[in-house]
Amino acid sequence: MESASIRRDATLLFVLAFFVYLICADGRPWVEAESQLARSQHLLRAGSLGSEQPLASFDLRAPDGRFYEVHGLLNIVLHVPVALLDPLVQRAAGPRAQEITRLLGSLSGVVVNSLSLVVLYLLLRRLPVNRGAAVATGLCFAFGTMLFPYSGNNYEGNIDLLVILGSASQFFRYLKTGNGRALLVSGVFAGIAMTGREMSLLLPVVIGLWVAIDAVSTRRVAPLGWFVAGLTPFVLLFGWYNFVRAGSIFETAISYRVRGGEYPWFHVGGPHGILGLTLSPGGSLFAYSPVLLLALVGLYQFWQRFPREAVFCTVYSAVMVITSGMLVQWFGHAGWGPRYTLPVIPFLLIPLAVWLESPQSRTTAARMLFGAVASWAVLVQLSGSLINWHARLPYLLRRPDLAESYPWSDLMFTVRSSQWWDALRTLWGNLRHMAAPDPAWAAFMDVSSNLSATSRYTALSLDTWWNRLLFEGGSATGIGMYLAVSVAIIIGCSVLLRRDPSPDHP
């Protein structure tokens, strides 16, 4: 009954997140992920990752004279299924085929981030944390953190977060049971993460060092062997892809460009970003994922109940924050909040689940605190999900007193100049403008005339794919029916999640 209950809840959480994310998705590819989708299409057509001509302005020219995508393989592989649909889309959509393919590719975050919610829920139940605390923490993760805005597009960090969570989940299984074979799966996921973004290299390093120390102290080499066995194929793949693009198995495409004087934001700029990521009201993790503030109250209980897991979460999160904070542009370079630290969010949230399971969380004051912070967190994420923040940040940066790379810019260190405050204000103004069109608000928004009429419309209303489709002449009845069915499914999942199916709670 228990495993059936867990599977039921995991399914409900996935469906709930999927339909909420899909309603809020903007339908535009992430600028770099659009290049990765083009690489997926080229891979199927030409059978090669390299091309004779660049597919994007930022493609890397390798020593062999061919052009390659500068990021890892992971997001290219992720979009191969979308690329496989090209012939069908072309037959069905004709001249709009490319636009439809871009829309389908942009929605990968809806699926991937819904799966991340499921993996976190399963991890919490296996710790173990009780059902109510695990469900509540999962919902906070899904709708009260930066995961929500990034679910609306195919940002490459989405799939990295999912495989990192998968690796950590199996590592926690090893810590709990001593089953070395769990490290084989953990190694596979950690290896897959290596083929994504450069910072994902930190995960196999942290887990590998832990398992190596365990092997020395317990004189059991088998678990280390399982982890290395899972990791090795992807280390070889990682080295091969480095060699193809940079001429060395030890140098990634990004480091190759940094060494050549490009990508100045990846240079070390001092430790000011560490303070920004932890304390600044305009750019910190806590400003953009406010539910993490609630997790702080459960830190001590987390250390008491799950000391080994707590050490891992602390070490991994600290390494990620320090590494990001040392960069010149620690904020994320035109992202929603400090996007480089997206992978640490689930690990920082685990103490929240431990606290929610404790008697201290059941007092009236604790429930009011939880409700207030969680509500504010959801509001912040909705503002990030329903406006075009990718365009709003460059608008903010045109102000002479703001810049993303300044150590103490008001953009990150004040509320009034922050991206999240601008998003809240913009969403409120857009909702009022939709109810009663206001020329003054349209003038205040300073929407570029270079944008299409559709983009100008969504900049002044809701930046969602269905709102864009409605403006372009889509069926209002069909869109209305889609929204009504989606809302009904969301409500149904929410009601079912409130019912505990265990024998003690019929």
Secondary structure, DSSP 8 states (H G I E B T S, - for coil): -HHHHHHHHHHHHHHHHHHHHHHH------HHHHHHHHHHHHHHHHS-S-BSS-SSTT-EE-TTS-EE-SS-SHHHHHTHHHHHTHHHHHHHHGGGHHHHHHHHHHTHHHHHHHHHHHHHHHHHHHTT--HHHHHHHHHHHHHSSTHHHHTTS--HHHHHHHHHHHHHHHHHHHHHH--THHHHHHHHHHHHHHTS-GGGGHHHHHHHHHHHHHHHHHT--HHHHHHHHHHHHHHHHHHHHHHHHHSSTT--HHHHHHHTT--GGGSB--THHHHHHHT-TTTSHHHHSTHHHHHGGGHHHHHHH-HHHHHHHHHHHHHHHHHHHTBTTTT-SSSSSSGGGGGGHHHHHHHHHHHHHSGGGGSHHHHHHHHHHHHHHHHHHHHHHHS-HHHHHHHHHTSTT--SSSTT-HHHH-STTSHHHHHHHHHHHHHHHHHS--HHHHHHHT--TTS-HHHHHHHTS---HHHHHHHTT--HHHHHHHHHHHHHHHHHHHHHHHS--STT--
